[in-house]
């Protein structure tokens, strides 16, 4: 059997690969890019680019497959910078079609989100305390849409925290891994517990508040409400799909921190006014939410391995 290597420069990339490795019945550690053997599994464009020029690999989407128009960046669906890729493992048919259009001879298979399998199978804890988590994307310069909204909210977030605590809610802080150090300091400075691992956020939270991130549809797929934070640089006159502006019908959308303070979290969770729209967004974002995405991804890799032997 052809050897398999896992290349993941960041923990959240590895988190999307690990369930697939488990479904394959393997126990693999991360391999340095220049030490790969056989078939590599990667979950970022940067990791794929760092592989030896002729090293074959399978590319796993580590998010919902958002795109920002124009010439796709190497980290987004449709990028033309992949070389020697043997298959694309995708969350949805929409993302798979984008890859097929760019690489018509490479299989692109919609499997769902392997990372979410334990929650979709009911194997993870159900939140007990009334808990809301606030998180932000990172300073991504690919597009104004890809950029985080944190500067627009920072100065008044302590008022938001105070307002929700008065409602009897526990407030947690989180951050995209690329902004973890900076936001950990910020959350500490206003007395908010920082939760590093997104899996713990999902285990503990009834509500998720985020600007632009794949964690939004992931959390929606758990059947829980989300609040989406807009920023002035998110141009409402331009529609690019995904968070802008397909997802916003599936959750409470705010334009600034004062809007957050006015939200009654008990009403949001009990009335759940966005449940129907949320389900529609989840169905559009993930081909499956049945807890078996990892097994489907493993089947794709088995087919690639068979063709390589």
C-alpha positions as CSV (number, residue, x, y, z in Angstrom):
1,X,0.0,0.0,0.0
2,X,1.2,3.5,-0.8
3,X,2.4,5.4,2.2
4,X,0.4,8.4,3.5
5,X,1.7,11.6,4.9
6,X,-0.2,14.3,6.7
7,X,1.0,17.9,6.2
8,X,-0.6,20.5,8.4
9,X,1.2,23.7,9.3
10,X,-1.6,24.8,11.7
11,X,-3.7,22.9,14.2
12,X,-7.0,23.8,12.6
13,X,-5.8,22.3,9.3
14,X,-4.9,19.1,11.1
15,X,-8.3,19.1,12.8
16,X,-10.0,18.8,9.4
17,X,-7.7,15.9,8.4
18,X,-7.7,13.9,11.6
19,X,-11.2,12.5,11.3
20,X,-10.4,11.3,7.8
21,X,-7.2,9.6,9.0
22,X,-9.2,7.9,11.7
23,X,-11.8,6.7,9.1
24,X,-8.9,5.2,7.1
25,X,-7.9,3.3,10.2
26,X,-4.5,5.0,10.5
27,X,-2.7,6.8,13.3
28,X,-0.4,9.4,11.6
29,X,1.6,12.4,12.9
30,X,2.2,15.5,10.9
31,X,5.1,15.1,8.5
32,X,7.4,18.0,7.5
33,X,6.6,18.9,3.8
34,X,10.1,18.0,2.5
35,X,9.9,14.6,4.3
36,X,6.7,13.3,2.7
37,X,6.4,9.8,1.4
38,X,3.7,8.5,-0.9
39,X,0.4,10.4,-0.9
40,X,0.1,13.5,1.2
41,X,-3.1,14.9,2.7
42,X,-3.2,18.7,3.1
43,X,-5.9,21.2,4.1
44,X,-4.3,24.5,2.9
45,X,-3.0,26.0,-0.2
46,X,0.2,27.0,1.5
47,X,0.9,23.5,2.7
48,X,0.3,22.2,-0.8
49,X,2.7,24.7,-2.2
50,X,5.4,23.6,0.2
51,X,5.4,20.0,-0.9
52,X,8.1,18.7,-3.2
53,X,7.2,19.6,-6.8
54,X,6.2,16.1,-7.9
55,X,4.6,14.9,-4.6
56,X,1.0,13.7,-5.1
57,X,-1.6,14.9,-2.6
58,X,-5.3,15.1,-1.8
59,X,-6.6,18.5,-0.9
60,X,-9.2,18.8,1.9
61,X,-11.2,22.0,2.3
62,X,-10.8,23.3,5.8
63,X,-13.8,25.6,5.7
64,X,-17.1,26.2,3.9
65,X,-15.4,27.0,0.6
66,X,-16.0,30.7,0.5
67,X,-14.7,32.6,-2.5
68,X,-14.1,36.3,-3.0
69,X,-14.3,36.7,-6.8
70,X,-11.7,37.5,-9.4
71,X,-8.5,35.3,-9.7
72,X,-8.9,32.9,-6.8
73,X,-6.2,33.1,-4.1
74,X,-4.2,30.0,-3.4
75,X,-6.1,29.4,-0.2
76,X,-9.6,29.4,-1.8
77,X,-11.6,27.1,-4.1
78,X,-10.7,27.5,-7.8
79,X,-7.1,28.4,-7.3
80,X,-4.9,27.5,-10.3
81,X,-1.8,27.0,-8.2
82,X,-2.2,23.4,-7.3
83,X,0.2,20.9,-8.9
84,X,0.0,17.2,-8.8
85,X,-3.2,17.2,-6.9
86,X,-5.1,13.9,-7.1
87,X,-8.4,14.8,-5.6
88,X,-10.4,17.6,-3.9
89,X,-12.5,16.7,-0.8
90,X,-15.2,19.3,-0.6
91,X,-18.0,20.3,1.8
92,X,-20.6,20.9,-0.9
93,X,-21.4,20.3,-4.6
94,X,-21.0,24.0,-5.2
95,X,-17.4,23.9,-4.1
96,X,-16.8,20.7,-6.0
97,X,-18.0,22.3,-9.2
98,X,-15.6,25.2,-8.7
99,X,-12.7,22.8,-8.5
100,X,-13.9,20.7,-11.4
101,X,-14.1,23.8,-13.6
102,X,-10.4,24.6,-12.9
103,X,-9.2,21.0,-12.9
104,X,-11.6,19.0,-15.1
105,X,-9.4,15.8,-14.9
106,X,-9.2,15.8,-11.1
107,X,-12.0,14.2,-9.0
108,X,-13.7,16.8,-6.7
109,X,-16.1,15.1,-4.3
110,X,-18.7,16.7,-2.0
111,X,-18.6,14.7,1.3
112,X,-19.8,17.2,3.9
113,X,-17.5,18.4,6.7
114,X,-15.5,15.6,8.4
115,X,-14.5,17.8,11.3
116,X,-18.2,18.0,12.3
117,X,-18.9,14.3,12.3
118,X,-18.8,13.8,16.1
119,X,-21.4,16.6,16.7
120,X,-23.6,15.4,13.9
121,X,-23.5,11.9,15.4
122,X,-24.4,13.2,18.8
123,X,-21.1,12.2,20.4
124,X,-20.1,15.6,21.8
125,X,-21.4,17.4,24.9
126,X,-24.6,19.4,24.8
127,X,-24.2,22.9,26.3
128,X,-25.7,23.3,29.8
129,X,-25.0,26.8,30.9
130,X,-26.3,29.8,29.0
131,X,-23.2,30.6,27.1
132,X,-22.4,32.8,24.1
133,X,-19.0,33.0,22.3
134,X,-17.7,36.0,20.4
135,X,-15.1,35.4,17.7
136,X,-13.4,37.2,14.9
137,X,-11.7,36.3,11.6
138,X,-8.2,37.6,10.9
139,X,-6.7,40.5,9.0
140,X,-7.0,38.8,5.6
141,X,-6.1,41.2,2.8
142,X,-7.4,38.9,0.0
143,X,-10.6,41.1,-0.1
144,X,-12.3,43.7,2.1
145,X,-14.9,41.0,2.6
146,X,-12.3,38.5,3.9
147,X,-11.0,41.1,6.4
148,X,-12.1,40.9,10.1
149,X,-14.5,43.2,11.7
150,X,-12.7,43.5,15.0
151,X,-11.6,47.2,14.7
152,X,-15.2,48.2,14.3
153,X,-16.3,46.5,17.5
154,X,-13.2,46.5,19.8
155,X,-13.8,49.8,21.7
156,X,-17.3,48.8,22.9
157,X,-17.1,45.1,23.3
158,X,-16.8,45.4,27.1
159,X,-20.3,47.0,27.0
160,X,-21.6,44.0,25.1
161,X,-20.1,41.6,27.6
162,X,-21.6,43.6,30.5
163,X,-25.1,43.7,28.8
164,X,-25.2,39.9,28.2
165,X,-23.9,39.1,31.7
166,X,-26.7,41.2,33.1
167,X,-29.0,38.9,31.2
168,X,-27.5,36.0,33.1
169,X,-25.3,34.7,30.2
170,X,-21.6,33.6,30.4
171,X,-19.5,35.2,27.6
172,X,-16.5,33.5,26.1
173,X,-14.0,34.9,23.6
174,X,-12.4,33.1,20.7
175,X,-10.3,34.0,17.7
176,X,-9.2,32.7,14.3
177,X,-5.9,30.8,14.9
178,X,-4.0,33.5,13.0
179,X,-5.1,36.2,15.5
180,X,-5.0,34.0,18.6
181,X,-2.2,35.8,20.4
182,X,-3.6,39.3,19.9
183,X,-7.2,38.4,20.7
184,X,-6.2,36.3,23.7
185,X,-4.6,39.5,25.2
186,X,-7.7,41.5,24.3
187,X,-10.2,39.1,25.9
188,X,-8.0,38.9,29.0
189,X,-8.0,42.7,29.2
190,X,-11.7,42.9,29.5
191,X,-12.1,39.9,31.8
192,X,-13.5,37.4,29.3
193,X,-12.4,33.8,29.3
194,X,-10.5,32.9,26.1
195,X,-11.3,29.6,24.6
196,X,-8.6,28.6,22.1
197,X,-10.1,25.4,20.6
198,X,-13.2,25.8,18.4
199,X,-14.3,22.3,19.4
200,X,-14.6,23.5,23.0
201,X,-16.6,26.5,21.7
202,X,-19.0,24.1,20.0
203,X,-19.3,22.0,23.1
204,X,-20.0,24.9,25.5
205,X,-22.0,27.5,23.5
206,X,-25.6,28.0,22.8
207,X,-25.0,31.1,20.6
208,X,-22.1,32.0,18.4
209,X,-21.2,35.6,17.3
210,X,-18.8,36.0,14.4
211,X,-17.9,38.4,11.6
212,X,-16.9,36.3,8.6
213,X,-15.8,32.7,9.1
214,X,-16.7,29.1,8.2
215,X,-17.4,28.6,11.9
216,X,-20.8,30.3,11.2
217,X,-22.3,27.5,9.0
218,X,-20.5,24.9,11.1
219,X,-22.3,26.2,14.2
220,X,-25.6,26.5,12.3
221,X,-25.3,22.8,11.4
222,X,-25.5,22.1,15.2
223,X,-29.0,23.5,15.2
224,X,-28.0,26.6,17.2
225,X,-28.5,30.3,16.5
226,X,-25.7,32.7,15.2
227,X,-25.2,36.4,15.3
228,X,-23.3,37.9,12.4
229,X,-21.3,41.1,12.8
230,X,-21.1,43.4,9.8
231,X,-18.4,46.1,9.3
232,X,-18.4,49.2,7.1
233,X,-16.0,47.6,4.6
234,X,-18.5,44.7,3.9
235,X,-20.2,46.3,0.9
236,X,-23.9,45.6,0.8
237,X,-24.1,46.7,-2.8
238,X,-22.0,43.7,-3.9
239,X,-23.1,40.1,-3.5
240,X,-20.5,37.3,-3.6
241,X,-22.4,34.5,-2.0
242,X,-21.7,32.7,1.3
243,X,-21.5,35.1,4.2
244,X,-22.0,38.0,1.7
245,X,-25.0,37.8,1.4
246,X,-26.5,34.3,1.5
247,X,-25.9,33.3,5.1
248,X,-27.3,36.5,6.7
249,X,-30.9,35.4,6.3
250,X,-30.1,32.5,8.6
251,X,-29.1,34.5,11.7
252,X,-29.3,37.9,13.5
253,X,-27.2,40.5,11.6
254,X,-25.8,43.6,13.4
255,X,-24.0,46.6,12.1
256,X,-22.1,47.5,15.2
257,X,-21.5,46.8,18.9
258,X,-24.5,48.8,20.2
259,X,-26.8,46.5,18.1
260,X,-25.3,43.6,20.0
261,X,-26.2,45.0,23.4
262,X,-29.9,45.2,22.4
263,X,-30.2,41.5,21.6
264,X,-32.0,39.3,24.1
265,X,-30.2,36.1,24.0
266,X,-32.9,34.2,25.8
267,X,-35.4,35.2,23.1
268,X,-32.9,34.3,20.4
269,X,-32.4,30.8,21.7
270,X,-36.0,30.0,22.8
271,X,-37.9,31.6,19.9
272,X,-35.2,30.6,17.4
273,X,-36.7,32.8,14.7
274,X,-34.1,31.8,12.1
275,X,-34.4,28.1,12.3
276,X,-35.9,27.5,8.9
277,X,-33.5,29.8,7.0
278,X,-30.6,28.3,9.0
279,X,-31.5,24.8,7.9
280,X,-31.5,26.0,4.2
281,X,-28.1,27.5,4.5
282,X,-26.7,24.4,6.1
283,X,-28.1,22.3,3.3
284,X,-26.5,24.6,0.7
285,X,-23.2,24.6,2.5
286,X,-22.8,20.9,3.3
287,X,-23.7,18.1,1.0
288,X,-24.3,15.9,4.0
289,X,-24.7,16.6,7.8
290,X,-25.2,13.0,8.8
291,X,-21.9,12.3,10.6
292,X,-20.4,10.2,7.9
293,X,-18.4,12.8,5.9
294,X,-15.1,11.2,7.1
295,X,-16.1,7.9,5.7
296,X,-16.9,9.4,2.4
297,X,-13.6,11.3,2.3
298,X,-11.7,8.0,3.2
299,X,-13.4,6.4,0.2
300,X,-12.0,9.1,-2.1
301,X,-8.5,8.6,-0.7
302,X,-8.8,4.8,-1.1
303,X,-9.7,5.3,-4.8
304,X,-6.7,7.6,-5.2
305,X,-4.4,5.1,-3.5
306,X,-5.7,2.3,-5.8
307,X,-5.0,4.3,-8.9
308,X,-1.4,5.0,-7.6
309,X,-0.6,1.3,-7.1
